[in-house]
């Protein structure tokens, strides 16, 4: 009798292990995976039925697995009771044996096999899974319903309960080398993109390349060639009055046709209607709208109706896949120390990062970048050599991109007079020779600058 009990218990444990492997395999496969497997398997009908309601089949499998483990535990207990008279020792021995057996032969090893060979396990066990669902499904459903009443809440079969959990699993998959680092960054970018607004990705107003409404088509072509852009907003009295968008293709077509009055044709004749979006609009909504309207460029307006900048399809896509550079893009270090206390920085470097570089507070409510700060204090667009002093720092425009026509790099150093005064009075403000760059400022890696296309 002991042999019969133990033999049946071994069979039940083995059967429970198979069901555990099947459960793990079902968790590793999606409906699409099951449908794809069904197209190449003899168990097509079973696989399609499982794919149609994975949750119900998982419940049935788990129910029978619990029954198998419980039955094995009962049989082992009965077998031990024949040779051991004290029931306390019988129960203790049974608990120890079944705990170790269930953990190794049902809980751990079979699940590892199921996850590693999910397709093979499901392909083999799909008829069994379907049969279990048909026979025991109502019982399992009843128990699940009772459980939902005991622990109220909306039942869910989702693998992930939150965005953070999914991203955490993506990070773990990357650490385990299941995903590449580029794949991880792309997935994170997709989730972060949903919270990105147009203001964060637009080309600011001060960096826009525009053309006046009284310019001729021939003159506009020269500006296209100098700046390298393919679209320019046409403005009236000021930048806030956008009359339309001028396309290089339209200008080139007109000049190629050889019209005699090409030199006299105003750009307003070729300008296309401009699309306007608020700066608070979500980036993903803006991308869909631009796709729907077949526009590659949209003007961004602020809360007061003024022009805050412009955004292109490329700007929006770069938020997902990273910088897209072509043969004309030039890379510039965020900050390069020329000599102690004297730095070359990108015009697009944030003002607070420049302040960190010199150990001072440098914030401005109107501008965010070093180039914008230089332009604001100067009162006009800076040229090479233009110099201003702000908060004890001397900012000098060093290089402008002739093709783009805008400021690229700025040389920054402490005001010599202020530095001498600090040294004479022994003040505790950071010396001119601050050499440690602020956290987040790249001094070795290069970063392509955002440009209007």
Phi, psi and omega in degrees: 000322179300317180298321179296312180301312182292324179296314178295322179297319178297317178298317180295321178295317178297318178295320177296324177296319177298317180293324178295318177297321178295318178300315179296322179294319178296325179290334183272347183249144176264175177299322179296319179298317180294320178295321178294319178295324181296328182292345182236014184241153176288335181268046186300313184296318180296317181294319179295322178294320177295316180298330182290332180207078184295318184301317181295320179291322177297319179298317180294318179297315180295323178298312181291328177296317178297319178298318180296314180295320179295317178298318178297320180296320179296316181294320177297320178297317179296319180296318180291329181293340180286326184257346180238127184277323182284117184293332178295319177291325177299311182295319180297313180296320180296317179297314181297314182296311185287329177296312180295317181295314182294321181294315185278310189270347179239315187277318190260293187300310181299324180292324176297318177296317181298319179290321183285329183232052187300314183296317180294319181295314181292322178300324180281318190263000184301318177298321178296315180298317180295319179296318178299319180296317181294318185279313187255000183305312181301321180294315180297319179298321180296316180294322177296319179297319178296318178298322178293329178286325180290318177245084186298152182147157182291119179293145182217142177253011182291143178289326183243134181263351180203162177296321181297322180295319179296314180295325177296320179291327175296318178298318179295321179295325178291318178297327179276005179063025172281324176245150174281158179298324178297322178295319179298314181297322180294317180296316178297320180297322181297317180289320180291332183297330180296339180258001183276135177254164186300325183301331182283340185243352186287161169276120185296159183307319184292341182258001182289145171258115183238169177228138180287155184287343180267007179277144178276167180298319180297318178293323179296323178299319177299322178291323175301315183292324181289320186269334179081007178273165180247352178214138179224135172292138176265121185247154179263245184296323178210182184295332181290344179259087180268119183267343181163187180240128179263129182256135178302322181299319180294319179294315180297321179296317181296316180291326179292329179291346175074033178296135184292330182265020183300325181292343183252353182287122179285153182294336180297337180289332182257349184296136177263158181301140180270147175260135182242137177226145177288150182292343179270000182289141180294144183297320181292322177294322179295318179299315179296321180294318179293324175295318181294321181273357181057044178247139177261350183217137178225143177275137181257127181248147180271186184293342181262003179090000177277163180282120179265337181164200176219158180226141179244165176301323181295320178301317182291318181292325179297334177295336180269312190253359182094180184298136175250109183251146174243188185291348180265346182285138178245139181268139182228135176295147175301313181208133178229125180279117180279322176199167182308121178083005181230121187235146167258124182234158174292144177297334181275359180297137181295144182296324180292329177289324175296319177299319177297325181298324182255003177072033179228165174274123182221086180237147177218130183288340186267331184228158182245341187244164178296318178298319178295322178295317178298317180295319181296311182292323181290328179085007179199174177293129183287149172246169178301126181098349178297133186228138174222162177241125182226121176052039178081006178248137177262119181253125181235124177293121185259314185219136171242149179274112181298327181286327180263334179073031178217164186292136181250307184230152180228136174265128184236135176209165178287147175299120183303321180296318180293320179297320178295321180294319179297320181291322182291320183267357176067036179290161185265006179294151185303140180288167183293344184267027177303124187246346184272117180291154179295152179299132178096348179272127181275124177247353178239323180276149181258154183225117178298139181274147179289131183227152176282131181256000000 
